[in-house]
Amino acid sequence: MKKLLLTLVAIIAVIGVWTAWYVTRTPSSPFDDEMASASPSQDLISRGKYVARAADCVACHSLPEGQPFAGGLKMGTPVGAIYATNITPDKKTGIGEYTLADFDRSIRKGVAADGHRLYPAMPYPSYSKMSDDDVKALYAYFMHGVQPVDRPNQTSEIPAPLNMRWPLALWNLAFAPDTPYQQVADHDAQWNRGAFLVQGPGHCGSCHTPRGLAFNEKGMDQSSKTYLSGGLLDGWYAPSLRQDPNTGLGRWSAEDIYAFLKNGRNEHGVVFGSMAEAYNNSTQFLTDDDLHAMAAYLKSLPGDPSRDGTPWSYDASTVAALAPAKRASDPGAQLYAAKCSFCHGEDGKGQGQWMPPLAGSSSSLVPSPASQINVVLNGSARVVSNGMPDSYRMPPYRAQLSDKEIAQVLDFVRSAWGNDGGKVAAKDVADLRKRTDPASSNVIVLQMR
């Protein structure tokens, strides 16, 4: 018995020593012994700018009225708010003193230059799929193509002891990939390019993949059926990007997906919420070839009929239910007729690509009403294409409608025209009203030099 006890103590000691070493070590980088060029070529800087666009760095590391990449954006997490950091080349408050290896570790390993671990709100599990050449180009852009800004970083609001960073090393070991994207041999070059962009710099899974108990993405690529199957994050429900006809892209063609990424709209919908920021700052700037590649990859991801249910079909009886005599007894129908029907139509089909349909929309069919509550409360950002804001946007109704009224009108929408998204509780509206800021609907389009 004594021998067994000593053995257990020894094992525990070894595990403790290994854990202490692992969580305090500095991960290696292929650039540890490499010096970055003091004067990189303009081609390399331009390539880095393109990678930054694909990675949408500007959206998270900037404020709507602030300087690009100067940080300060508040982001909610289940344990408290954190603030995006200054990633301009300012030597005092930014990353101006970062070596190429330091930069690489922060991008692909989630470790800052001083050794502290980054929260996975920074999507380094996705960025780990970038190549060495991508990292070199990105570093050249941030060091030589971005204006330095003296703006101190803000401390997170996560309370002690939850704000300890060392456990993130073990989280990374369990959940974060750490190797660049590997070509899949049985798919062509276009599919592989699309897979890389979606999984890597595009970090689409950060929003569109459900999270586990440890706030980990349940899947990181097409090998998991949960990858891109839809997820709730920070007050928005990002729908499935798989071929689910109800809650995903099953009724979209590859050309529809391309148009949505290129123009911010198609016959099925218009970008809103976090996707509006992704479009305004990222996808519209990608090449047509890259957008078609992303569309081809997304079209290859099968849906899940057991999760998605019977495919939606249009029910025209709702039009009759909106007749004045019929809607008098339904507060939701009355509110829809007064507040929504002018744009979205009594038939729920919207008006071309400008006023999106509500009939059969994924947000009307998913169980979570978060996105619909959020957009009714706070409105949607303007879609800005080629520097020109569009003329139409969803207005905010938080000052006009009560929690009960918003729940009533959404109950109607989510059960009309064949929709079956389910009921909306007034308490859920009240919760999002407290947690969301009307300023969140401000358009964020920042000029990258």
C-alpha positions as a Markdown table, in Angstrom:
| # | Residue | x | y | z |
|---|---|---|---|---|
| 1 | Met | 0.0 | 0.0 | 0.0 |
| 2 | Lys | 2.8 | 2.4 | 0.9 |
| 3 | Lys | 4.5 | 1.6 | -2.4 |
| 4 | Leu | 1.3 | 2.3 | -4.3 |
| 5 | Leu | 0.9 | 5.6 | -2.5 |
| 6 | Leu | 4.5 | 6.7 | -3.2 |
| 7 | Thr | 3.9 | 5.8 | -6.9 |
| 8 | Leu | 0.8 | 8.0 | -7.0 |
| 9 | Val | 2.6 | 10.9 | -5.4 |
| 10 | Ala | 5.4 | 10.5 | -7.9 |
| 11 | Ile | 3.0 | 10.5 | -10.8 |
| 12 | Ile | 1.2 | 13.6 | -9.5 |
| 13 | Ala | 4.5 | 15.4 | -9.0 |
| 14 | Val | 5.6 | 14.6 | -12.6 |
| 15 | Ile | 2.2 | 15.8 | -13.9 |
| 16 | Gly | 2.5 | 19.0 | -11.8 |
| 17 | Val | 6.0 | 19.7 | -13.0 |
| 18 | Trp | 5.1 | 19.0 | -16.6 |
| 19 | Thr | 2.0 | 21.3 | -16.3 |
| 20 | Ala | 4.0 | 24.1 | -14.8 |
| 21 | Trp | 6.5 | 23.8 | -17.6 |
| 22 | Tyr | 3.9 | 23.6 | -20.3 |
| 23 | Val | 1.8 | 26.6 | -19.2 |
| 24 | Thr | 4.8 | 28.9 | -18.8 |
| 25 | Arg | 6.8 | 27.9 | -21.8 |
| 26 | Thr | 7.1 | 30.1 | -24.9 |
| 27 | Pro | 5.9 | 28.2 | -27.9 |
| 28 | Ser | 8.3 | 27.9 | -30.8 |
| 29 | Ser | 8.0 | 29.7 | -34.1 |
| 30 | Pro | 9.6 | 29.0 | -37.4 |
| 31 | Phe | 10.8 | 32.6 | -37.3 |
| 32 | Asp | 12.7 | 32.3 | -34.0 |
| 33 | Asp | 16.0 | 32.7 | -35.8 |
| 34 | Glu | 14.8 | 34.8 | -38.7 |
| 35 | Met | 15.0 | 38.6 | -38.9 |
| 36 | Ala | 12.2 | 40.4 | -40.8 |
| 37 | Ser | 13.2 | 42.7 | -43.6 |
| 38 | Ala | 13.6 | 46.3 | -42.5 |
| 39 | Ser | 12.3 | 47.4 | -45.9 |
| 40 | Pro | 9.9 | 44.8 | -47.3 |
| 41 | Ser | 8.7 | 45.1 | -50.9 |
| 42 | Gln | 5.5 | 46.9 | -51.7 |
| 43 | Asp | 4.2 | 43.6 | -53.2 |
| 44 | Leu | 4.7 | 41.9 | -49.8 |
| 45 | Ile | 3.0 | 44.8 | -48.0 |
| 46 | Ser | 0.1 | 44.7 | -50.5 |
| 47 | Arg | -0.2 | 40.9 | -50.0 |
| 48 | Gly | -0.3 | 41.4 | -46.3 |
| 49 | Lys | -3.1 | 44.0 | -46.6 |
| 50 | Tyr | -5.1 | 41.4 | -48.6 |
| 51 | Val | -4.6 | 38.8 | -45.9 |
| 52 | Ala | -5.7 | 41.4 | -43.3 |
| 53 | Arg | -8.9 | 41.9 | -45.3 |
| 54 | Ala | -9.5 | 38.2 | -45.6 |
| 55 | Ala | -9.0 | 37.9 | -41.8 |
| 56 | Asp | -11.2 | 40.9 | -41.1 |
| 57 | Cys | -8.7 | 42.2 | -38.5 |
| 58 | Val | -10.0 | 45.8 | -38.7 |
| 59 | Ala | -13.5 | 44.9 | -37.5 |
| 60 | Cys | -12.5 | 43.6 | -34.1 |
| 61 | His | -9.5 | 45.8 | -33.5 |
| 62 | Ser | -11.1 | 49.1 | -34.2 |
| 63 | Leu | -13.9 | 51.4 | -32.9 |
| 64 | Pro | -16.5 | 52.9 | -35.3 |
| 65 | Glu | -15.2 | 56.4 | -34.8 |
| 66 | Gly | -11.6 | 55.4 | -34.0 |
| 67 | Gln | -8.4 | 54.8 | -35.9 |
| 68 | Pro | -8.0 | 51.5 | -37.7 |
| 69 | Phe | -6.4 | 48.7 | -35.6 |
| 70 | Ala | -6.1 | 51.0 | -32.5 |
| 71 | Gly | -8.3 | 48.6 | -30.4 |
| 72 | Gly | -10.9 | 49.4 | -27.8 |
| 73 | Leu | -13.8 | 47.3 | -29.1 |
| 74 | Lys | -15.7 | 45.8 | -26.1 |
| 75 | Met | -16.6 | 42.1 | -26.6 |
| 76 | Gly | -18.8 | 40.1 | -24.3 |
| 77 | Thr | -17.9 | 36.7 | -23.0 |
| 78 | Pro | -19.7 | 34.3 | -20.6 |
| 79 | Val | -17.3 | 35.4 | -17.8 |
| 80 | Gly | -17.0 | 39.1 | -18.5 |
| 81 | Ala | -16.1 | 41.7 | -21.1 |
| 82 | Ile | -12.8 | 42.0 | -22.8 |
| 83 | Tyr | -11.4 | 44.7 | -25.1 |
| 84 | Ala | -9.6 | 44.3 | -28.4 |
| 85 | Thr | -6.0 | 45.5 | -28.3 |
| 86 | Asn | -4.0 | 48.1 | -30.2 |
| 87 | Ile | -2.3 | 46.3 | -33.1 |
| 88 | Thr | -0.8 | 49.3 | -34.8 |
| 89 | Pro | 3.0 | 49.5 | -34.9 |
| 90 | Asp | 3.1 | 52.1 | -32.1 |
| 91 | Lys | 6.1 | 51.1 | -30.0 |
| 92 | Lys | 4.6 | 52.1 | -26.6 |
| 93 | Thr | 0.9 | 50.9 | -26.8 |
| 94 | Gly | 0.8 | 48.7 | -29.9 |
| 95 | Ile | 2.9 | 46.0 | -31.4 |
| 96 | Gly | 5.8 | 48.1 | -32.7 |
| 97 | Glu | 8.4 | 46.2 | -30.7 |
| 98 | Tyr | 7.1 | 42.7 | -31.9 |
| 99 | Thr | 9.6 | 40.6 | -33.8 |
| 100 | Leu | 8.3 | 38.5 | -36.6 |
| 101 | Ala | 8.4 | 35.5 | -34.2 |
| 102 | Asp | 6.4 | 37.4 | -31.6 |
| 103 | Phe | 3.9 | 38.3 | -34.2 |
| 104 | Asp | 3.6 | 34.7 | -35.4 |
| 105 | Arg | 3.1 | 33.4 | -31.9 |
| 106 | Ser | 0.3 | 35.9 | -31.3 |
| 107 | Ile | -1.4 | 35.2 | -34.6 |
| 108 | Arg | -1.1 | 31.4 | -34.7 |
| 109 | Lys | -0.5 | 30.3 | -31.1 |
| 110 | Gly | -2.4 | 32.9 | -29.1 |
| 111 | Val | 0.6 | 34.0 | -27.1 |
| 112 | Ala | 1.5 | 37.7 | -26.8 |
| 113 | Ala | 5.1 | 39.0 | -26.9 |
| 114 | Asp | 5.3 | 39.2 | -23.1 |
| 115 | Gly | 4.2 | 35.6 | -22.8 |
| 116 | His | 0.7 | 36.1 | -21.6 |
| 117 | Arg | -2.0 | 34.0 | -23.3 |
| 118 | Leu | -4.7 | 35.6 | -25.5 |
| 119 | Tyr | -8.3 | 34.8 | -25.0 |
| 120 | Pro | -9.7 | 32.8 | -27.9 |
| 121 | Ala | -12.0 | 35.7 | -28.8 |
| 122 | Met | -8.8 | 36.3 | -30.9 |
| 123 | Pro | -9.5 | 33.5 | -33.5 |
| 124 | Tyr | -6.0 | 32.1 | -33.4 |
| 125 | Pro | -7.4 | 28.5 | -33.6 |
| 126 | Ser | -8.5 | 29.5 | -37.1 |
| 127 | Tyr | -5.5 | 31.7 | -37.9 |
| 128 | Ser | -3.2 | 28.8 | -37.1 |
| 129 | Lys | -4.1 | 27.5 | -40.6 |
| 130 | Met | -2.3 | 30.4 | -42.2 |
| 131 | Ser | 1.0 | 29.7 | -44.0 |
| 132 | Asp | 4.4 | 31.0 | -43.0 |
| 133 | Asp | 4.2 | 33.2 | -46.1 |
| 134 | Asp | 0.8 | 34.6 | -45.0 |
| 135 | Val | 2.3 | 35.5 | -41.6 |
| 136 | Lys | 5.3 | 37.2 | -43.2 |
| 137 | Ala | 3.1 | 39.3 | -45.4 |
| 138 | Leu | 0.7 | 40.2 | -42.6 |
| 139 | Tyr | 3.7 | 41.3 | -40.4 |
| 140 | Ala | 5.1 | 43.4 | -43.3 |
| 141 | Tyr | 1.7 | 45.2 | -43.7 |
| 142 | Phe | 1.2 | 45.9 | -40.0 |
| 143 | Met | 4.7 | 47.2 | -39.5 |
| 144 | His | 5.0 | 49.2 | -42.7 |
| 145 | Gly | 1.5 | 49.8 | -44.0 |
| 146 | Val | -0.5 | 50.7 | -40.9 |
| 147 | Gln | -0.3 | 54.1 | -39.2 |
| 148 | Pro | 0.9 | 53.9 | -35.5 |
| 149 | Val | -1.6 | 55.1 | -33.0 |
| 150 | Asp | -0.8 | 55.9 | -29.4 |
| 151 | Arg | -3.8 | 54.4 | -27.6 |
| 152 | Pro | -3.4 | 52.4 | -24.4 |
| 153 | Asn | -5.1 | 49.0 | -24.1 |
| 154 | Gln | -8.0 | 48.6 | -21.7 |
| 155 | Thr | -8.0 | 45.9 | -18.9 |
| 156 | Ser | -10.6 | 43.2 | -19.3 |
| 157 | Glu | -13.6 | 43.1 | -16.9 |
| 158 | Ile | -13.2 | 39.4 | -16.2 |
| 159 | Pro | -13.0 | 39.0 | -12.4 |
| 160 | Ala | -10.3 | 37.1 | -10.5 |
| 161 | Pro | -9.6 | 34.2 | -10.4 |
| 162 | Leu | -11.3 | 33.7 | -13.8 |
| 163 | Asn | -8.9 | 36.2 | -15.3 |
| 164 | Met | -5.9 | 33.9 | -14.9 |
| 165 | Arg | -4.4 | 33.2 | -18.3 |
| 166 | Trp | -2.3 | 30.1 | -17.7 |
| 167 | Pro | -5.2 | 27.7 | -18.0 |
| 168 | Leu | -5.5 | 28.8 | -21.6 |
| 169 | Ala | -2.4 | 26.9 | -22.4 |
| 170 | Leu | -4.3 | 23.7 | -21.5 |
| 171 | Trp | -7.3 | 24.9 | -23.4 |
| 172 | Asn | -5.2 | 25.3 | -26.4 |
| 173 | Leu | -3.8 | 21.8 | -26.0 |
| 174 | Ala | -7.3 | 20.4 | -26.0 |
| 175 | Phe | -9.1 | 22.5 | -28.5 |
| 176 | Ala | -6.8 | 24.7 | -30.7 |
| 177 | Pro | -5.2 | 23.3 | -33.9 |
| 178 | Asp | -1.6 | 24.5 | -34.3 |
| 179 | Thr | -0.6 | 23.5 | -37.9 |
| 180 | Pro | -1.1 | 25.3 | -41.2 |
| 181 | Tyr | -3.8 | 24.2 | -43.6 |
| 182 | Gln | -3.0 | 20.9 | -45.4 |
| 183 | Gln | -4.3 | 20.4 | -48.9 |
| 184 | Val | -7.0 | 17.7 | -49.2 |
| 185 | Ala | -5.9 | 15.4 | -52.0 |
| 186 | Asp | -9.3 | 14.2 | -53.2 |
| 187 | His | -10.5 | 17.8 | -53.8 |
| 188 | Asp | -9.5 | 20.3 | -56.5 |
| 189 | Ala | -7.5 | 23.5 | -56.1 |
| 190 | Gln | -10.7 | 25.7 | -56.0 |
| 191 | Trp | -12.2 | 23.6 | -53.1 |
| 192 | Asn | -8.9 | 23.7 | -51.2 |
| 193 | Arg | -8.6 | 27.4 | -51.6 |
| 194 | Gly | -12.2 | 27.9 | -50.4 |
| 195 | Ala | -11.6 | 25.5 | -47.4 |
| 196 | Phe | -8.5 | 27.4 | -46.4 |
| 197 | Leu | -10.2 | 30.8 | -46.6 |
| 198 | Val | -13.3 | 29.7 | -44.7 |
| 199 | Gln | -11.5 | 27.7 | -42.0 |
| 200 | Gly | -8.4 | 29.9 | -41.7 |
| 201 | Pro | -8.3 | 33.7 | -42.2 |
| 202 | Gly | -12.1 | 34.0 | -42.7 |
| 203 | His | -12.6 | 32.2 | -39.3 |
| 204 | Cys | -16.2 | 31.6 | -40.2 |
| 205 | Gly | -16.5 | 28.9 | -37.6 |
| 206 | Ser | -15.9 | 31.5 | -34.8 |
| 207 | Cys | -19.5 | 32.6 | -35.2 |
| 208 | His | -21.2 | 29.9 | -37.2 |
| 209 | Thr | -20.1 | 26.8 | -35.2 |
| 210 | Pro | -21.7 | 25.9 | -31.9 |
| 211 | Arg | -19.6 | 26.1 | -28.8 |
| 212 | Gly | -18.9 | 23.5 | -26.1 |
| 213 | Leu | -18.9 | 23.9 | -22.4 |
| 214 | Ala | -15.4 | 25.1 | -22.5 |
| 215 | Phe | -16.4 | 27.7 | -25.1 |
| 216 | Asn | -14.6 | 25.7 | -27.7 |
| 217 | Glu | -15.8 | 25.4 | -31.3 |
| 218 | Lys | -17.2 | 21.9 | -31.6 |
| 219 | Gly | -15.7 | 21.4 | -35.0 |
| 220 | Met | -12.9 | 23.1 | -36.9 |
| 221 | Asp | -13.3 | 21.7 | -40.4 |
| 222 | Gln | -15.6 | 19.5 | -42.6 |
| 223 | Ser | -14.6 | 16.3 | -40.8 |
| 224 | Ser | -17.1 | 17.4 | -38.1 |
| 225 | Lys | -20.9 | 17.4 | -38.7 |
| 226 | Thr | -21.2 | 20.3 | -36.3 |
| 227 | Tyr | -18.7 | 22.6 | -38.2 |
| 228 | Leu | -20.6 | 25.7 | -39.4 |
| 229 | Ser | -23.9 | 24.2 | -38.3 |
| 230 | Gly | -25.0 | 27.5 | -36.6 |
| 231 | Gly | -24.1 | 29.1 | -33.3 |
| 232 | Leu | -25.2 | 31.7 | -30.8 |
| 233 | Leu | -22.6 | 34.4 | -30.0 |
| 234 | Asp | -22.8 | 37.8 | -28.3 |
| 235 | Gly | -26.4 | 38.4 | -29.0 |
| 236 | Trp | -26.6 | 37.1 | -32.5 |
| 237 | Tyr | -27.4 | 33.7 | -33.9 |
| 238 | Ala | -25.2 | 32.9 | -36.9 |
| 239 | Pro | -27.1 | 30.4 | -39.0 |
| 240 | Ser | -25.8 | 27.2 | -40.5 |
| 241 | Leu | -23.5 | 27.5 | -43.6 |
| 242 | Arg | -24.1 | 23.9 | -44.5 |
| 243 | Gln | -26.6 | 22.6 | -47.0 |
| 244 | Asp | -29.5 | 22.7 | -44.5 |
| 245 | Pro | -32.6 | 23.9 | -46.5 |
| 246 | Asn | -34.2 | 25.5 | -43.5 |
| 247 | Thr | -31.5 | 26.8 | -41.2 |
| 248 | Gly | -28.7 | 26.9 | -43.7 |
| 249 | Leu | -27.7 | 27.4 | -47.3 |
| 250 | Gly | -29.6 | 24.5 | -48.8 |
| 251 | Arg | -31.8 | 26.7 | -51.0 |
| 252 | Trp | -28.9 | 28.8 | -52.1 |
| 253 | Ser | -26.9 | 28.2 | -55.3 |
| 254 | Ala | -23.1 | 28.7 | -55.4 |
| 255 | Glu | -23.8 | 31.9 | -57.3 |
| 256 | Asp | -26.2 | 33.0 | -54.5 |
| 257 | Ile | -23.4 | 32.6 | -52.0 |
| 258 | Tyr | -20.9 | 34.4 | -54.2 |
| 259 | Ala | -23.4 | 37.3 | -54.6 |
| 260 | Phe | -24.0 | 37.6 | -50.9 |
| 261 | Leu | -20.2 | 37.7 | -50.1 |
| 262 | Lys | -19.6 | 40.1 | -53.0 |
| 263 | Asn | -22.6 | 42.4 | -52.8 |
| 264 | Gly | -23.9 | 41.9 | -49.3 |
| 265 | Arg | -27.3 | 40.8 | -50.6 |
| 266 | Asn | -29.1 | 38.3 | -52.8 |
| 267 | Glu | -32.7 | 37.2 | -53.3 |
| 268 | His | -32.6 | 35.3 | -50.0 |
| 269 | Gly | -31.3 | 38.0 | -47.7 |
| 270 | Val | -29.2 | 41.0 | -46.8 |
| 271 | Val | -26.2 | 41.1 | -44.4 |
| 272 | Phe | -27.0 | 42.3 | -40.9 |
| 273 | Gly | -25.5 | 42.0 | -37.5 |
| 274 | Ser | -21.9 | 40.8 | -37.3 |
| 275 | Met | -22.1 | 39.7 | -40.9 |
| 276 | Ala | -22.6 | 43.3 | -42.0 |
| 277 | Glu | -19.3 | 44.2 | -40.5 |
| 278 | Ala | -17.6 | 41.1 | -42.1 |
| 279 | Tyr | -19.0 | 42.2 | -45.5 |
| 280 | Asn | -18.3 | 45.9 | -45.1 |
| 281 | Asn | -14.7 | 45.4 | -44.1 |
| 282 | Ser | -13.7 | 42.0 | -45.6 |
| 283 | Thr | -15.5 | 39.9 | -48.1 |
| 284 | Gln | -16.3 | 42.6 | -50.7 |
| 285 | Phe | -12.6 | 43.2 | -51.0 |
| 286 | Leu | -11.7 | 39.6 | -51.9 |
| 287 | Thr | -11.1 | 38.6 | -55.5 |
| 288 | Asp | -13.9 | 36.9 | -57.5 |
| 289 | Asp | -11.8 | 33.8 | -57.6 |
| 290 | Asp | -11.5 | 33.6 | -53.8 |
| 291 | Leu | -15.2 | 34.3 | -53.3 |
| 292 | His | -16.2 | 31.6 | -55.8 |
| 293 | Ala | -13.8 | 29.2 | -54.0 |
| 294 | Met | -15.5 | 29.9 | -50.7 |
| 295 | Ala | -18.9 | 29.3 | -52.3 |
| 296 | Ala | -17.7 | 26.0 | -53.8 |
| 297 | Tyr | -16.4 | 24.8 | -50.4 |
| 298 | Leu | -19.6 | 25.8 | -48.6 |
| 299 | Lys | -21.8 | 24.1 | -51.2 |
| 300 | Ser | -19.9 | 20.9 | -50.5 |
| 301 | Leu | -20.8 | 20.7 | -46.8 |
| 302 | Pro | -23.8 | 18.4 | -46.4 |
| 303 | Gly | -26.8 | 19.3 | -44.2 |
| 304 | Asp | -28.3 | 17.3 | -41.4 |
| 305 | Pro | -32.0 | 16.4 | -42.0 |
| 306 | Ser | -32.3 | 15.0 | -38.5 |
| 307 | Arg | -31.4 | 18.5 | -37.1 |
| 308 | Asp | -33.0 | 20.6 | -39.9 |
| 309 | Gly | -36.4 | 18.9 | -40.1 |
| 310 | Thr | -38.8 | 18.9 | -43.0 |
| 311 | Pro | -37.9 | 21.4 | -45.7 |
| 312 | Trp | -39.8 | 24.6 | -45.5 |
| 313 | Ser | -42.5 | 25.3 | -48.0 |
| 314 | Tyr | -44.4 | 28.6 | -48.5 |
| 315 | Asp | -47.9 | 28.9 | -47.0 |
| 316 | Ala | -50.0 | 31.6 | -48.7 |
| 317 | Ser | -52.8 | 31.6 | -46.1 |
| 318 | Thr | -50.9 | 34.2 | -44.0 |
| 319 | Val | -51.9 | 36.9 | -46.6 |
| 320 | Ala | -55.6 | 36.3 | -45.7 |
| 321 | Ala | -54.8 | 36.4 | -42.0 |
| 322 | Leu | -53.4 | 39.9 | -42.5 |
| 323 | Ala | -56.7 | 41.2 | -43.8 |
| 324 | Pro | -58.1 | 44.0 | -41.4 |
| 325 | Ala | -61.0 | 41.9 | -40.1 |
| 326 | Lys | -58.8 | 38.9 | -39.4 |
| 327 | Arg | -55.8 | 40.6 | -37.8 |
| 328 | Ala | -57.9 | 42.5 | -35.3 |
| 329 | Ser | -57.7 | 39.6 | -32.9 |
| 330 | Asp | -54.0 | 39.0 | -33.3 |
| 331 | Pro | -51.7 | 41.7 | -31.8 |
| 332 | Gly | -48.7 | 40.3 | -33.6 |
| 333 | Ala | -50.4 | 40.5 | -37.0 |
| 334 | Gln | -51.6 | 44.0 | -36.2 |
| 335 | Leu | -48.1 | 45.1 | -35.4 |
| 336 | Tyr | -46.7 | 43.4 | -38.5 |
| 337 | Ala | -49.2 | 45.2 | -40.7 |
| 338 | Ala | -48.4 | 48.6 | -39.1 |
| 339 | Lys | -44.6 | 48.3 | -38.7 |
| 340 | Cys | -43.2 | 45.7 | -41.1 |
| 341 | Ser | -45.5 | 45.0 | -44.1 |
| 342 | Phe | -44.6 | 48.1 | -46.1 |
| 343 | Cys | -41.0 | 46.8 | -46.6 |
| 344 | His | -41.4 | 43.0 | -46.2 |
| 345 | Gly | -44.8 | 42.7 | -47.8 |
| 346 | Glu | -48.0 | 40.9 | -46.6 |
| 347 | Asp | -46.7 | 37.9 | -48.5 |
| 348 | Gly | -43.4 | 38.0 | -46.5 |
| 349 | Lys | -41.4 | 37.9 | -49.7 |
| 350 | Gly | -39.7 | 41.3 | -49.4 |
| 351 | Gln | -38.8 | 43.5 | -52.3 |
| 352 | Gly | -36.1 | 41.9 | -54.5 |
| 353 | Gln | -32.6 | 42.2 | -53.1 |
| 354 | Trp | -33.3 | 45.4 | -51.2 |
| 355 | Met | -35.9 | 44.4 | -48.6 |
| 356 | Pro | -35.1 | 40.8 | -47.6 |
| 357 | Pro | -37.8 | 38.2 | -47.3 |
| 358 | Leu | -39.0 | 36.9 | -43.9 |
| 359 | Ala | -40.9 | 34.0 | -45.4 |
| 360 | Gly | -38.5 | 31.0 | -45.2 |
| 361 | Ser | -35.6 | 33.1 | -43.9 |
| 362 | Ser | -33.2 | 31.1 | -41.7 |
| 363 | Ser | -33.7 | 33.5 | -38.8 |
| 364 | Ser | -37.4 | 32.7 | -38.9 |
| 365 | Leu | -36.8 | 28.9 | -38.8 |
| 366 | Val | -33.9 | 28.5 | -36.3 |
| 367 | Pro | -34.9 | 27.8 | -32.7 |
| 368 | Ser | -33.0 | 30.8 | -31.3 |
| 369 | Pro | -34.8 | 34.1 | -31.9 |
| 370 | Ala | -31.7 | 36.1 | -30.8 |
| 371 | Ser | -30.9 | 37.7 | -34.2 |
| 372 | Gln | -34.5 | 38.7 | -34.9 |
| 373 | Ile | -34.8 | 40.2 | -31.4 |
| 374 | Asn | -31.5 | 42.1 | -31.8 |
| 375 | Val | -32.2 | 43.5 | -35.2 |
| 376 | Val | -35.8 | 44.6 | -34.2 |
| 377 | Leu | -34.4 | 46.3 | -31.1 |
| 378 | Asn | -31.3 | 47.9 | -32.6 |
| 379 | Gly | -31.8 | 47.9 | -36.3 |
| 380 | Ser | -29.1 | 46.9 | -38.8 |
| 381 | Ala | -25.9 | 48.5 | -40.0 |
| 382 | Arg | -25.9 | 50.1 | -43.4 |
| 383 | Val | -24.5 | 47.9 | -46.2 |
| 384 | Val | -21.5 | 49.8 | -47.7 |
| 385 | Ser | -20.5 | 48.7 | -51.2 |
| 386 | Asn | -17.5 | 50.4 | -52.9 |
| 387 | Gly | -17.6 | 53.1 | -50.3 |
| 388 | Met | -21.3 | 53.9 | -51.0 |
| 389 | Pro | -23.9 | 53.3 | -48.1 |
| 390 | Asp | -27.1 | 51.8 | -49.3 |
| 391 | Ser | -30.4 | 53.7 | -49.0 |
| 392 | Tyr | -32.3 | 51.0 | -47.0 |
| 393 | Arg | -31.8 | 49.6 | -43.6 |
| 394 | Met | -33.8 | 48.0 | -40.8 |
| 395 | Pro | -34.6 | 50.8 | -38.3 |
| 396 | Pro | -34.4 | 50.3 | -34.5 |
| 397 | Tyr | -37.7 | 49.8 | -32.7 |
| 398 | Arg | -36.4 | 49.7 | -29.1 |
| 399 | Ala | -37.9 | 53.2 | -28.4 |
| 400 | Gln | -41.2 | 52.4 | -30.2 |
| 401 | Leu | -42.1 | 48.9 | -29.1 |
| 402 | Ser | -42.2 | 47.3 | -25.7 |
| 403 | Asp | -40.7 | 43.9 | -24.9 |
| 404 | Lys | -44.1 | 42.3 | -25.1 |
| 405 | Glu | -44.9 | 43.9 | -28.4 |
| 406 | Ile | -41.6 | 42.8 | -30.0 |
| 407 | Ala | -42.3 | 39.3 | -28.8 |
| 408 | Gln | -45.8 | 39.4 | -30.3 |
| 409 | Val | -44.7 | 40.6 | -33.7 |
| 410 | Leu | -41.9 | 38.1 | -33.8 |
| 411 | Asp | -44.3 | 35.3 | -32.7 |
| 412 | Phe | -46.3 | 36.2 | -35.8 |
| 413 | Val | -43.3 | 36.3 | -38.2 |
| 414 | Arg | -41.9 | 33.1 | -36.9 |
| 415 | Ser | -45.2 | 31.3 | -37.5 |
| 416 | Ala | -46.3 | 33.0 | -40.7 |
| 417 | Trp | -45.9 | 31.8 | -44.4 |
| 418 | Gly | -44.9 | 28.3 | -43.3 |
| 419 | Asn | -42.2 | 29.5 | -40.8 |
| 420 | Asp | -41.9 | 27.4 | -37.7 |
| 421 | Gly | -39.2 | 29.0 | -35.6 |
| 422 | Gly | -41.1 | 28.9 | -32.4 |
| 423 | Lys | -42.3 | 31.4 | -29.8 |
| 424 | Val | -40.5 | 34.4 | -28.4 |
| 425 | Ala | -40.6 | 35.3 | -24.7 |
| 426 | Ala | -40.8 | 38.9 | -23.6 |
| 427 | Lys | -38.2 | 38.2 | -21.0 |
| 428 | Asp | -35.7 | 37.2 | -23.8 |
| 429 | Val | -36.4 | 40.6 | -25.4 |
| 430 | Ala | -35.9 | 42.3 | -22.1 |
| 431 | Asp | -32.6 | 40.5 | -21.6 |
| 432 | Leu | -31.2 | 41.5 | -25.0 |
| 433 | Arg | -32.5 | 45.0 | -24.5 |
| 434 | Lys | -30.3 | 45.3 | -21.4 |
| 435 | Arg | -27.2 | 43.6 | -23.0 |
| 436 | Thr | -27.2 | 45.4 | -26.3 |
| 437 | Asp | -26.2 | 49.0 | -27.1 |
| 438 | Pro | -28.1 | 51.0 | -29.7 |
| 439 | Ala | -24.6 | 52.1 | -30.9 |
| 440 | Ser | -24.0 | 48.5 | -31.9 |
| 441 | Ser | -25.9 | 49.2 | -35.1 |
| 442 | Asn | -23.5 | 51.9 | -36.2 |
| 443 | Val | -21.8 | 51.1 | -39.4 |
| 444 | Ile | -18.1 | 50.2 | -39.1 |
| 445 | Val | -16.2 | 50.8 | -42.3 |
| 446 | Leu | -12.6 | 51.8 | -41.7 |
| 447 | Gln | -10.1 | 52.8 | -44.3 |
| 448 | Met | -7.1 | 50.6 | -44.4 |
| 449 | Arg | -4.0 | 52.3 | -45.8 |
